[in-house]
Amino acid sequence: MSDRHIYDRSNAEQFAAFADAVGDETPLYTRLGRAVVDDPGLLDLTSGTLPGQPAPNVLFAAVQYLLLGGAPHELAAWYPGLSGTTPPSGDPVPAFADFCRSYEAELRRLISTRRTQTNEVGRCLALLPALAAVERRLAAPVRLIEIGASAGLLLLLDRYHYTYGARTWGPTESPVRLTTELRAGPPPLPAHLDIQDRVGIDLNPIDVTNPDDARWLEALVWPGHETRQKQLRSALGVAVSDPPDLVAGDALDVLPRILSDAPPGAVPVVYHSFALIQWSDDQRARLDRLLSTAGRRVVRIWLEWFGYQRNRPLIRLFDYPDGPADGERLGRFHHHGRWLEWGATGS
């Protein structure tokens, strides 16, 4: 688990790798990412990115955050969710560069203070069958503990409706509708998901009742991804009615207390989704030691992807203290939940 992640590299290398990886998933960001590599001024704009944060994601989110807030500029025409029309056929780079010059002060402030806290609801499509696998081996209630919870939307996974091919799961009345393409055998689904308690940990938790925080989450969704945007807004609506319990702090500091506070009879299930990509190798090793020496049974679900490689996010299951050190590979999934390969064990 010592994968070197892309955020150890220069910002120019990050933008080049980002553009290569996202490809046709976001043509706008692919074009802009390649342009930033060749523009010293745009690269300098990202020089204040917080340590461990992905410069491309933060810059592009900061730009969209200002546009969502009503910043007037022709660049908005390349964002279908803002313009309501098909993007122009011309090159967006001149408009993007002009926007960055026009709003340089605001962008530098956002880039130097904001974190990539994408709360991708589509990843619940991978988390749910992993919890079904946990349910089968535990036969006990669980306490969900999410590391890097952002707004805690994944903590509410049992309030969403899922479609896996011909099978469905979850409340039929849920406004959050999640569907994925199955690329391998059918995944298990929970028979009776007994969640006794749920808590999220984040350095800077997102307040779902704060419009400014909600706008930042929306700004992290790539332009043209209307389905993801709709899922996010629906999930925020669910969360506002009953906000999840979120704890501010470093997971390595607060996790021991949260593990010891688990309700009687409940097994702590710790999971993280694209959070450890922002950790150092030493921090990841410390987390493994912490869980393996917790003095009780702890199950861990790993939904991670290091670097900007395509199609490689893994689902792993760890059972502490006696399970295999490298965990059990359950499958792979698309980073936004578009497809799921249950049982896929390739790297």
Residue pairs with C-beta under 8 A, 6 or more apart in sequence:
1 284
1 288
1 326
2 281
2 284
3 306
3 307
4 281
4 306
4 307
5 277
5 278
5 306
5 307
6 13
6 14
6 17
6 18
6 54
6 306
6 307
6 308
7 14
7 52
7 53
7 54
7 277
7 278
9 17
11 43
11 46
11 47
11 49
11 55
12 36
12 37
12 43
14 54
14 55
14 56
15 33
15 34
15 36
15 37
15 43
15 55
15 56
16 33
16 34
16 37
17 307
17 308
18 29
18 33
18 54
18 56
18 57
18 308
19 29
19 30
19 31
19 33
19 34
19 37
19 56
20 308
21 308
21 309
21 310
22 29
22 30
22 33
22 222
22 308
23 30
23 310
24 30
25 222
26 222
26 223
26 224
26 225
27 224
28 78
28 79
28 87
28 92
28 222
28 223
28 224
29 56
29 60
29 222
29 223
31 91
31 92
31 93
32 60
32 92
32 93
32 96
33 56
35 42
35 93
35 96
35 97
36 42
36 43
36 46
36 56
36 59
37 43
39 97
41 97
41 100
41 101
42 59
42 97
42 100
45 59
45 100
45 104
45 107
45 108
45 111
46 55
46 58
46 59
46 111
48 108
48 111
48 112
49 55
49 58
49 59
49 111
49 112
50 58
50 112
50 113
50 114
50 115
52 278
52 279
52 280
53 115
53 116
53 278
54 116
54 278
57 116
57 118
57 220
58 110
58 111
58 114
58 115
58 116
59 107
59 111
60 222
61 114
61 116
61 216
61 219
61 220
62 106
62 107
62 110
62 111
62 114
62 219
63 75
63 96
63 99
63 100
63 103
63 107
64 79
64 218
64 219
64 223
65 110
65 215
65 216
65 219
66 103
66 106
66 107
66 110
67 73
67 75
67 76
67 79
67 82
68 82
68 215
68 218
68 219
69 215
71 99
71 103
71 106
73 95
73 98
73 99
73 102
73 103
74 95
74 98
75 92
75 95
75 96
75 98
75 99
76 82
76 83
77 83
77 85
77 87
77 88
77 95
78 87
78 88
78 92
78 95
78 96
78 223
79 87
79 223
80 86
80 87
80 223
80 224
80 226
81 223
81 224
81 226
81 229
87 224
100 107
114 216
115 203
115 204
116 220
116 278
117 148
117 150
117 151
117 202
117 204
117 206
117 216
117 217
117 220
118 150
118 217
118 220
118 221
118 274
119 150
119 151
119 152
119 153
119 154
119 206
119 217
119 232
119 235
120 228
120 273
120 274
120 335
120 336
120 337
121 153
121 154
121 160
121 176
121 178
121 228
121 231
121 232
121 235
121 337
122 178
122 180
122 228
122 231
122 334
122 336
122 337
122 338
123 154
123 273
123 274
123 303
123 333
123 335
123 336
123 337
124 154
124 157
124 160
124 162
124 178
124 337
125 162
125 164
125 178
125 179
125 180
125 333
125 337
125 340
126 303
126 313
126 315
126 331
126 333
126 337
126 340
127 154
127 157
127 271
127 273
127 301
127 303
128 157
128 162
128 169
128 187
128 189
128 190
129 164
129 187
129 188
129 189
129 315
129 330
129 331
129 340
129 342
130 271
130 301
130 303
130 315
130 317
130 330
131 142
131 157
131 190
131 193
131 269
131 301
132 187
132 188
132 189
132 190
132 191
132 193
133 188
133 317
133 330
134 142
134 269
134 299
134 301
134 317
135 142
135 190
135 191
135 192
135 193
135 194
136 188
137 319
138 267
138 299
140 194
140 265
140 266
140 267
141 194
141 195
141 196
141 263
141 265
141 266
141 267
142 194
142 195
142 196
142 266
142 267
142 268
142 269
142 299
143 195
143 196
143 197
143 198
143 199
143 262
143 263
143 266
143 267
143 268
143 269
144 155
144 195
144 197
144 198
144 199
144 269
144 271
145 198
145 199
145 200
145 201
145 255
145 258
145 259
145 268
145 269
145 270
145 271
146 152
146 154
146 155
146 198
146 199
146 200
146 201
146 270
146 271
146 272
146 273
147 201
147 251
147 255
147 270
147 271
147 272
147 275
147 276
147 287
148 201
148 202
148 251
148 272
148 273
148 274
148 275
148 276
148 278
149 155
149 200
149 201
149 202
149 205
149 244
149 246
150 200
150 202
150 205
150 206
150 217
151 205
151 206
151 207
151 208
151 213
151 217
151 236
151 239
151 244
151 246
152 200
152 205
152 206
152 208
152 239
152 243
152 244
152 245
152 246
153 208
153 232
153 235
153 236
153 239
153 244
154 271
154 273
155 198
155 199
155 200
155 244
156 198
156 235
156 238
156 239
156 244
158 170
158 193
158 195
159 170
159 171
159 174
159 176
159 238
160 170
160 171
160 174
160 176
160 177
160 178
160 235
160 238
161 168
161 169
161 170
161 171
161 172
161 174
161 176
161 177
161 178
162 168
162 169
162 170
162 178
162 179
162 189
163 177
163 178
163 179
163 180
164 180
164 182
164 186
164 187
164 189
164 340
165 182
165 186
167 186
167 189
169 189
169 190
174 238
175 234
175 237
175 238
176 231
176 234
176 235
176 238
177 231
177 234
178 231
178 337
180 333
180 334
180 337
180 338
180 339
180 340
181 338
181 339
181 340
182 339
182 340
182 342
183 339
183 340
183 341
183 344
184 331
184 340
184 341
184 342
184 343
184 344
185 342
185 343
186 342
187 331
187 340
187 342
188 342
196 263
196 265
196 266
197 262
197 263
197 266
198 244
198 245
199 244
199 245
199 246
199 247
199 258
200 244
200 245
200 246
200 247
201 246
201 247
201 249
201 251
201 254
201 255
201 258
202 246
202 247
202 248
203 248
203 249
203 250
204 248
205 246
205 247
205 248
206 213
206 214
206 216
206 217
207 213
207 243
208 214
208 236
208 239
208 240
208 243
209 240
209 243
214 236
217 232
217 236
218 229
218 232
218 233
221 228
221 229
221 232
222 228
225 336
228 336
247 254
247 258
251 287
252 283
252 286
252 287
252 290
255 270
255 287
255 290
256 290
256 294
258 268
259 268
259 270
259 294
259 296
259 298
262 268
262 296
267 297
267 298
267 299
268 294
268 296
268 298
268 299
269 298
269 299
269 300
269 301
270 291
270 298
270 299
270 300
270 301
271 300
271 301
271 302
271 303
272 301
272 302
272 303
272 304
273 303
273 304
274 303
274 304
274 305
274 313
274 335
275 304
276 283
276 284
276 287
276 302
276 304
276 306
277 304
277 305
277 306
277 307
279 287
291 298
291 300
291 318
291 320
292 320
292 321
293 321
294 320
294 321
297 319
297 320
297 321
298 320
298 321
299 317
299 318
299 319
299 320
300 317
300 318
300 319
300 320
300 327
301 315
301 316
301 317
301 318
302 314
302 315
302 316
302 317
302 318
302 327
303 313
303 314
303 315
303 333
304 313
304 314
304 316
305 312
305 313
305 314
305 335
311 332
311 334
312 332
312 347
313 332
313 333
313 334
313 335
314 329
314 331
314 332
315 329
315 330
315 331
315 332
315 333
316 326
316 327
316 328
316 329
316 330
317 323
317 327
317 328
317 330
318 324
318 327
318 328
319 328
329 344
329 345
330 342
330 343
331 340
331 341
331 342
331 343
331 344
331 345
332 340
332 341
332 344
332 346
333 339
333 340
333 341
334 340
